[in-house]
Amino acid sequence: MTHPQAPSAAPPPSVPGSRNTGLDRARAVATIAMVMGHSLDAVLSDAARDGVGMVAYWSLRAVTAPLFLFVAGWAFATTVQRTGAQGASVLRRYLPRVGLLLGWGYLLRWPGWGLPLLFAGDVAVWRHFLSFDALHGVAGALLLGAGMLSVVKGRAARMGALAVLAVLLPLASPWVRATVEAGGWPLALEQALVSRTSNFPLFPWAAYFFVGGLAGLWLTEVNRVSHWLCLMSVGTVILVLMTLWGGDPRGSDPTLVAWRVGLLSVAAGLAMLLPSRLDRLMAPVGRASLWVYVVHLPLAYGWSTFAGLASRVGRSQDVLPALGLALSVLTVSLAIALPAKKLYGRWRGRGRNSESAHQHRPHPEPTAPPTAPSTPLPSGEGRGEGSGAPRLSQ
């Protein structure tokens, strides 16, 4: 019987501490917060949104998507560094993942309700279809990050490159937005770069991904101080500086990104503080974040011609019923996504085992079949196909 093996790029199982449980907790918190936030947004009434508690929640909810991108970048950069991937191997590993994320992203935005207009070239429908959402944003940032880390070697150099990208994207966002809005750009590229109708364009949203990568590489060498304390300390310092400086989050892209980086750093630190006894439950949720996202979005907002809660219920619920519906969406999403992720992992494991067994199968030297010493073989006999050659078909 064969047993699933880890992919060749994964670290050896004997390496202690190779699994970052704190990162798993942060990913799980980001995933759960994302599902709950989308579900509440779909059904919570306008009157309920004006309550004091919900106003505070809605302000904090602004950090959910940045946290999602942050932990994705953290996982990406630390995996590349831990596995020692360099050059083309980084691109070979992550280009298929970029394609998968883009494929799911565009599939979730498929306008089945407006196909005649789509095929007729209606700009509004095409803008909807090509808009960048969270999966597109992760894919675009992953493509940029993989390209960067494929040519930059060494932890310090990679931290510097990620820091440059994290700072450059918010600073360049106003210029890129003005340039694209001037016209003449392909619609797909326009939607990817700036936020006309896109929720998560690369400028500036990919910055959170690169901040996460920078934090992940930094924390890999921090052993004497708890990682949660490092994140919360950095986040607190950023928030204090922004408060003293008086930067308005709505004033510019750099100030908004700075505020959110401070908040998400504190949030990630708090997530890492969760009890370790929850790891068995939370780690699978974090690792199945893509699956949970794909499942929950149609339930909350609908897909194609399928009506979700936003259409079936609408913004009509008070806080408690809305929370009940959000928890129901979370439960259904996890009930579907976790087994699906597990089955997919087993299927991929069998595929890797089969390929590995085929590549490493021993090829013994051909030997002549045993014959009686008193009966020599005629010239050329006993060396034909199927006699002494190894039989690989069995």
TORTORDO-597610 format. One record per residue (C-alpha): residue in one letter; x, y negated, z. Coordinates in Angstrom, 3 decimals. Layout:
% residues N
{"A",{X,Y,Z}}
...
% end
This chain:
% residues 394
{"M",{0.000,0.000,0.000}}
{"T",{1.309,-3.435,-0.885}}
{"H",{1.153,-6.395,1.411}}
{"P",{0.745,-10.007,0.308}}
{"Q",{4.060,-11.816,0.190}}
{"A",{4.771,-15.492,0.577}}
{"P",{5.547,-17.364,-2.611}}
{"S",{9.227,-17.614,-3.443}}
{"A",{9.277,-21.355,-2.707}}
{"A",{7.975,-20.878,0.839}}
{"P",{10.376,-20.871,3.778}}
{"P",{11.426,-17.509,5.160}}
{"P",{9.122,-16.282,7.918}}
{"S",{12.003,-15.968,10.320}}
{"V",{12.556,-19.717,10.467}}
{"P",{11.158,-20.858,13.791}}
{"G",{8.808,-23.788,13.855}}
{"S",{8.358,-23.870,10.071}}
{"R",{4.612,-24.351,10.531}}
{"N",{3.798,-27.854,11.709}}
{"T",{0.760,-27.346,13.901}}
{"G",{0.490,-31.072,14.537}}
{"L",{0.144,-31.677,10.817}}
{"D",{-2.518,-28.962,10.642}}
{"R",{-4.495,-30.724,13.359}}
{"A",{-4.225,-34.076,11.583}}
{"R",{-5.346,-32.533,8.291}}
{"A",{-8.317,-30.893,9.973}}
{"V",{-9.359,-34.136,11.655}}
{"A",{-9.084,-36.000,8.344}}
{"T",{-11.175,-33.351,6.577}}
{"I",{-13.902,-33.274,9.226}}
{"A",{-14.039,-37.068,9.427}}
{"M",{-14.357,-37.255,5.653}}
{"V",{-17.312,-34.852,5.547}}
{"M",{-19.095,-36.523,8.445}}
{"G",{-18.514,-39.997,7.026}}
{"H",{-19.842,-39.151,3.568}}
{"S",{-22.871,-37.374,5.002}}
{"L",{-23.734,-40.241,7.346}}
{"D",{-23.311,-42.723,4.530}}
{"A",{-25.802,-40.747,2.443}}
{"V",{-28.641,-40.676,4.995}}
{"L",{-28.143,-43.334,7.683}}
{"S",{-30.726,-46.115,7.529}}
{"D",{-29.755,-49.756,7.160}}
{"A",{-31.245,-50.552,10.570}}
{"A",{-29.163,-47.820,12.225}}
{"R",{-26.015,-49.122,10.525}}
{"D",{-26.490,-52.478,12.257}}
{"G",{-26.280,-50.963,15.739}}
{"V",{-23.248,-51.887,17.826}}
{"G",{-21.908,-48.339,17.994}}
{"M",{-22.357,-47.725,14.281}}
{"V",{-20.755,-51.048,13.350}}
{"A",{-17.693,-50.004,15.360}}
{"Y",{-17.746,-46.556,13.765}}
{"W",{-18.081,-48.009,10.284}}
{"S",{-15.025,-50.172,10.915}}
{"L",{-12.995,-47.155,12.037}}
{"R",{-14.338,-45.086,9.145}}
{"A",{-12.266,-47.268,6.826}}
{"V",{-9.226,-45.261,7.952}}
{"T",{-10.662,-41.851,6.934}}
{"A",{-9.581,-41.923,3.291}}
{"P",{-6.145,-43.427,4.048}}
{"L",{-5.622,-40.699,6.672}}
{"F",{-6.600,-38.064,4.094}}
{"L",{-3.968,-39.403,1.669}}
{"F",{-1.432,-39.819,4.475}}
{"V",{-1.529,-36.181,5.575}}
{"A",{-1.463,-35.027,1.935}}
{"G",{1.742,-36.981,1.360}}
{"W",{3.192,-35.698,4.619}}
{"A",{2.540,-32.082,3.646}}
{"F",{3.952,-32.628,0.146}}
{"A",{7.223,-34.279,1.139}}
{"T",{8.005,-31.927,4.011}}
{"T",{7.297,-28.876,1.841}}
{"V",{9.622,-30.109,-0.898}}
{"Q",{12.353,-30.836,1.628}}
{"R",{11.914,-27.596,3.562}}
{"T",{11.987,-25.371,0.481}}
{"G",{15.020,-27.127,-0.990}}
{"A",{13.238,-27.711,-4.299}}
{"Q",{15.102,-30.024,-6.676}}
{"G",{14.940,-31.126,-10.277}}
{"A",{12.531,-29.369,-12.585}}
{"S",{11.498,-26.882,-9.888}}
{"V",{9.608,-29.671,-8.094}}
{"L",{7.641,-30.465,-11.242}}
{"R",{6.999,-26.797,-12.009}}
{"R",{5.591,-26.332,-8.539}}
{"Y",{3.349,-29.402,-8.451}}
{"L",{2.256,-30.147,-12.025}}
{"P",{-0.289,-27.282,-11.958}}
{"R",{-1.619,-28.687,-8.683}}
{"V",{-1.949,-32.134,-10.246}}
{"G",{-3.954,-30.602,-13.089}}
{"L",{-6.152,-28.709,-10.630}}
{"L",{-6.920,-31.833,-8.609}}
{"L",{-7.707,-33.888,-11.707}}
{"G",{-9.871,-31.108,-13.105}}
{"W",{-11.941,-30.856,-9.938}}
{"G",{-12.086,-34.616,-9.636}}
{"Y",{-13.486,-35.166,-13.099}}
{"L",{-15.803,-32.176,-12.795}}
{"L",{-17.339,-33.647,-9.631}}
{"R",{-18.037,-36.881,-11.527}}
{"W",{-19.605,-35.109,-14.526}}
{"P",{-22.626,-37.230,-15.543}}
{"G",{-25.070,-34.461,-16.402}}
{"W",{-27.869,-36.983,-15.901}}
{"G",{-26.554,-39.162,-18.743}}
{"L",{-25.081,-36.866,-21.357}}
{"P",{-26.785,-38.573,-24.346}}
{"L",{-25.319,-41.905,-23.238}}
{"L",{-21.932,-40.299,-22.556}}
{"F",{-21.754,-38.787,-26.041}}
{"A",{-22.985,-42.069,-27.501}}
{"G",{-19.993,-43.818,-25.918}}
{"D",{-21.867,-45.861,-23.305}}
{"V",{-19.187,-47.738,-21.349}}
{"A",{-21.049,-47.689,-18.024}}
{"V",{-21.420,-43.896,-18.081}}
{"W",{-17.801,-43.430,-19.142}}
{"R",{-16.685,-45.723,-16.321}}
{"H",{-18.587,-43.509,-13.888}}
{"F",{-17.055,-40.338,-15.325}}
{"L",{-13.470,-41.644,-15.377}}
{"S",{-13.523,-43.360,-11.987}}
{"F",{-10.758,-42.383,-9.591}}
{"D",{-11.961,-40.742,-6.378}}
{"A",{-9.986,-39.137,-3.546}}
{"L",{-8.906,-36.055,-5.536}}
{"H",{-7.801,-38.203,-8.466}}
{"G",{-5.906,-40.445,-6.073}}
{"V",{-4.063,-37.526,-4.486}}
{"A",{-3.299,-36.112,-7.952}}
{"G",{-1.889,-39.394,-9.237}}
{"A",{0.202,-39.954,-6.120}}
{"L",{1.376,-36.341,-6.232}}
{"L",{2.483,-36.785,-9.847}}
{"L",{4.436,-39.934,-9.010}}
{"G",{5.909,-38.361,-5.884}}
{"A",{6.932,-35.147,-7.628}}
{"G",{8.589,-37.121,-10.389}}
{"M",{10.488,-39.218,-7.855}}
{"L",{11.621,-36.329,-5.637}}
{"S",{12.650,-34.274,-8.667}}
{"V",{15.403,-36.792,-9.449}}
{"V",{16.257,-37.959,-5.917}}
{"K",{18.173,-35.531,-3.705}}
{"G",{18.811,-35.568,0.002}}
{"R",{16.533,-36.463,2.879}}
{"A",{17.803,-40.010,3.380}}
{"A",{17.630,-40.877,-0.326}}
{"R",{14.137,-39.431,-0.591}}
{"M",{12.984,-41.407,2.443}}
{"G",{14.312,-44.551,0.792}}
{"A",{12.535,-43.786,-2.482}}
{"L",{9.234,-43.098,-0.722}}
{"A",{9.594,-46.307,1.296}}
{"V",{10.136,-48.293,-1.900}}
{"L",{6.980,-46.832,-3.459}}
{"A",{4.963,-47.390,-0.273}}
{"V",{5.913,-51.084,-0.226}}
{"L",{5.907,-51.696,-3.968}}
{"L",{2.375,-50.483,-4.703}}
{"P",{0.531,-52.922,-2.397}}
{"L",{2.791,-55.811,-3.430}}
{"A",{2.306,-55.107,-7.130}}
{"S",{-1.440,-54.486,-6.881}}
{"P",{-2.591,-58.099,-7.551}}
{"W",{-0.351,-58.383,-10.613}}
{"V",{-1.409,-54.965,-11.963}}
{"R",{-5.077,-55.824,-11.368}}
{"A",{-4.775,-59.139,-13.213}}
{"T",{-2.889,-57.508,-16.086}}
{"V",{-5.411,-54.711,-16.536}}
{"E",{-8.412,-57.005,-16.215}}
{"A",{-7.001,-59.128,-19.019}}
{"G",{-8.101,-56.306,-21.319}}
{"G",{-6.604,-54.047,-23.935}}
{"W",{-6.034,-51.019,-21.715}}
{"P",{-7.454,-47.526,-22.307}}
{"L",{-10.475,-46.995,-20.060}}
{"A",{-9.038,-43.888,-18.378}}
{"L",{-5.808,-45.698,-17.481}}
{"E",{-7.707,-48.774,-16.354}}
{"Q",{-9.821,-46.688,-13.987}}
{"A",{-6.730,-44.940,-12.641}}
{"L",{-4.799,-48.128,-11.918}}
{"V",{-7.270,-50.654,-10.527}}
{"S",{-10.592,-50.725,-8.743}}
{"R",{-13.230,-51.912,-11.164}}
{"T",{-15.504,-48.967,-10.422}}
{"S",{-12.893,-46.620,-8.946}}
{"N",{-12.988,-45.939,-5.228}}
{"F",{-9.336,-44.880,-4.939}}
{"P",{-7.176,-46.368,-7.712}}
{"L",{-3.449,-45.800,-7.548}}
{"F",{-2.846,-49.469,-6.740}}
{"P",{-2.762,-49.698,-3.757}}
{"W",{-4.213,-46.399,-2.496}}
{"A",{-1.235,-44.217,-3.409}}
{"A",{0.770,-46.205,-0.852}}
{"Y",{-0.820,-44.200,1.984}}
{"F",{0.368,-40.974,0.346}}
{"F",{3.954,-42.236,0.227}}
{"V",{3.780,-43.555,3.789}}
{"G",{2.737,-40.043,4.815}}
{"G",{5.662,-38.542,2.917}}
{"L",{8.043,-40.994,4.576}}
{"A",{6.648,-40.197,8.028}}
{"G",{6.891,-36.466,7.399}}
{"L",{10.550,-36.600,6.350}}
{"W",{11.389,-38.872,9.277}}
{"L",{9.723,-36.598,11.840}}
{"T",{11.449,-33.447,10.566}}
{"E",{14.647,-34.618,12.267}}
{"V",{12.968,-35.901,15.430}}
{"N",{13.340,-33.207,18.088}}
{"R",{13.629,-34.957,21.445}}
{"V",{10.513,-37.111,21.237}}
{"S",{6.981,-35.817,20.639}}
{"H",{5.782,-36.526,17.134}}
{"W",{2.449,-37.813,18.352}}
{"L",{4.256,-40.393,20.469}}
{"C",{6.369,-41.489,17.510}}
{"L",{3.310,-42.002,15.315}}
{"M",{1.278,-43.785,17.958}}
{"S",{4.214,-46.038,18.864}}
{"V",{4.820,-47.072,15.250}}
{"G",{1.105,-47.598,14.684}}
{"T",{0.757,-49.685,17.823}}
{"V",{3.738,-51.860,16.876}}
{"I",{2.284,-52.473,13.409}}
{"L",{-1.118,-53.395,14.840}}
{"V",{0.423,-55.739,17.421}}
{"L",{2.522,-57.469,14.785}}
{"M",{-0.454,-57.845,12.462}}
{"T",{-2.553,-59.234,15.319}}
{"L",{0.107,-61.758,16.346}}
{"W",{0.744,-62.724,12.756}}
{"G",{-2.957,-63.140,12.164}}
{"G",{-3.018,-61.388,8.818}}
{"D",{-6.575,-61.019,7.542}}
{"P",{-7.165,-57.467,6.239}}
{"R",{-9.397,-58.937,3.552}}
{"G",{-6.801,-61.468,2.490}}
{"S",{-4.535,-59.341,0.317}}
{"D",{-3.611,-55.785,-0.526}}
{"P",{-0.394,-55.747,1.549}}
{"T",{-2.134,-56.953,4.720}}
{"L",{-5.000,-54.488,4.278}}
{"V",{-2.573,-51.613,3.754}}
{"A",{-0.521,-52.685,6.784}}
{"W",{-3.601,-52.752,9.039}}
{"R",{-4.715,-49.357,7.823}}
{"V",{-1.261,-47.822,8.186}}
{"G",{-1.249,-48.945,11.811}}
{"L",{-4.679,-47.492,12.430}}
{"L",{-4.037,-44.194,10.657}}
{"S",{-0.724,-43.741,12.488}}
{"V",{-2.543,-44.025,15.804}}
{"A",{-5.310,-41.726,14.542}}
{"A",{-2.807,-39.113,13.357}}
{"G",{-1.009,-39.267,16.706}}
{"L",{-4.261,-38.757,18.574}}
{"A",{-5.126,-35.809,16.322}}
{"M",{-1.774,-34.207,17.129}}
{"L",{-2.620,-34.503,20.828}}
{"L",{-5.537,-32.106,20.503}}
{"P",{-5.129,-28.918,22.587}}
{"S",{-3.048,-26.204,20.971}}
{"R",{-5.760,-23.661,21.720}}
{"L",{-7.764,-25.300,18.917}}
{"D",{-5.071,-24.543,16.333}}
{"R",{-6.610,-21.208,15.418}}
{"L",{-9.815,-23.005,14.440}}
{"M",{-8.422,-26.229,13.035}}
{"A",{-5.499,-24.983,10.957}}
{"P",{-7.692,-23.135,8.409}}
{"V",{-9.889,-26.238,8.073}}
{"G",{-6.905,-28.445,7.301}}
{"R",{-5.428,-26.013,4.800}}
{"A",{-8.795,-25.687,3.032}}
{"S",{-9.306,-29.458,2.687}}
{"L",{-9.588,-29.291,-1.121}}
{"W",{-12.229,-26.586,-0.918}}
{"V",{-14.191,-28.430,1.753}}
{"Y",{-14.106,-31.609,-0.308}}
{"V",{-15.359,-29.874,-3.448}}
{"V",{-18.218,-28.193,-1.565}}
{"H",{-19.409,-31.077,0.595}}
{"L",{-19.546,-33.825,-2.023}}
{"P",{-22.448,-32.340,-4.032}}
{"L",{-24.304,-31.637,-0.786}}
{"A",{-23.999,-35.240,0.346}}
{"Y",{-24.200,-37.189,-2.917}}
{"G",{-25.314,-34.646,-5.508}}
{"W",{-23.648,-33.458,-8.679}}
{"S",{-24.691,-33.761,-12.325}}
{"T",{-28.451,-33.166,-12.184}}
{"F",{-28.347,-31.582,-8.700}}
{"A",{-29.758,-33.959,-6.080}}
{"G",{-27.875,-34.251,-2.799}}
{"L",{-28.948,-35.756,0.499}}
{"A",{-28.456,-39.272,-0.855}}
{"S",{-31.310,-38.660,-3.313}}
{"R",{-33.443,-36.171,-1.396}}
{"V",{-33.382,-38.017,1.932}}
{"G",{-31.804,-41.359,1.202}}
{"R",{-30.899,-44.006,3.743}}
{"S",{-33.839,-43.320,5.997}}
{"Q",{-32.518,-41.607,9.123}}
{"D",{-31.819,-42.865,12.613}}
{"V",{-28.493,-42.049,14.278}}
{"L",{-29.325,-38.689,15.872}}
{"P",{-31.116,-37.138,12.856}}
{"A",{-28.324,-38.444,10.619}}
{"L",{-25.721,-36.817,12.864}}
{"G",{-27.676,-33.564,12.723}}
{"L",{-27.707,-33.649,8.926}}
{"A",{-24.000,-34.501,8.821}}
{"L",{-23.183,-31.573,11.109}}
{"S",{-25.301,-29.327,8.892}}
{"V",{-23.354,-30.417,5.814}}
{"L",{-20.089,-29.782,7.666}}
{"T",{-21.240,-26.323,8.780}}
{"V",{-22.406,-25.288,5.311}}
{"S",{-19.250,-26.662,3.702}}
{"L",{-17.000,-24.733,6.069}}
{"A",{-19.110,-21.575,5.728}}
{"I",{-18.561,-21.667,1.965}}
{"A",{-15.083,-23.155,1.694}}
{"L",{-13.170,-21.109,4.276}}
{"P",{-14.113,-17.641,2.943}}
{"A",{-13.594,-18.873,-0.637}}
{"K",{-10.130,-20.149,0.240}}
{"K",{-9.309,-16.864,1.959}}
{"L",{-10.447,-14.775,-1.000}}
{"Y",{-8.511,-16.990,-3.396}}
{"G",{-5.396,-16.588,-1.264}}
{"R",{-5.734,-12.800,-1.333}}
{"W",{-6.222,-12.842,-5.096}}
{"R",{-3.121,-14.989,-5.601}}
{"G",{-1.176,-12.770,-3.212}}
{"R",{-2.048,-9.654,-5.209}}
{"G",{-1.031,-11.416,-8.394}}
{"R",{2.331,-12.432,-6.938}}
{"N",{2.932,-8.916,-5.592}}
{"S",{2.170,-7.371,-8.957}}
{"E",{4.479,-9.771,-10.776}}
{"S",{7.234,-9.336,-8.192}}
{"A",{6.957,-5.550,-8.308}}
{"H",{7.167,-5.615,-12.098}}
{"Q",{10.232,-7.870,-12.081}}
{"H",{12.087,-5.937,-9.373}}
{"R",{11.120,-2.392,-10.334}}
{"P",{14.302,-0.248,-10.433}}
{"H",{15.463,0.955,-13.834}}
{"P",{17.480,4.157,-13.291}}
{"E",{20.104,5.160,-15.790}}
{"P",{18.782,7.620,-18.397}}
{"T",{19.802,11.167,-17.635}}
{"A",{19.501,14.247,-19.711}}
{"P",{16.938,16.808,-18.590}}
{"P",{18.314,19.786,-16.701}}
{"T",{19.249,22.640,-18.993}}
{"A",{20.788,26.048,-18.520}}
{"P",{24.557,25.908,-18.881}}
{"S",{24.487,28.862,-21.262}}
{"T",{22.126,27.050,-23.677}}
{"P",{23.746,23.835,-24.974}}
{"L",{21.436,21.267,-26.507}}
{"P",{21.628,20.550,-30.191}}
{"S",{23.124,17.237,-31.165}}
{"G",{20.683,14.363,-30.468}}
{"E",{18.119,16.471,-28.589}}
{"G",{17.105,15.594,-25.056}}
{"R",{17.728,11.845,-25.538}}
{"G",{14.603,10.986,-27.395}}
{"E",{11.804,8.769,-26.061}}
{"G",{9.982,10.316,-23.146}}
{"S",{12.672,12.729,-22.124}}
{"G",{15.518,11.110,-20.239}}
{"A",{14.320,7.474,-20.338}}
{"P",{12.513,6.169,-17.283}}
{"R",{8.742,6.325,-17.643}}
{"L",{7.551,2.860,-16.662}}
{"S",{3.933,3.534,-17.511}}
{"Q",{3.321,5.741,-14.540}}
% end
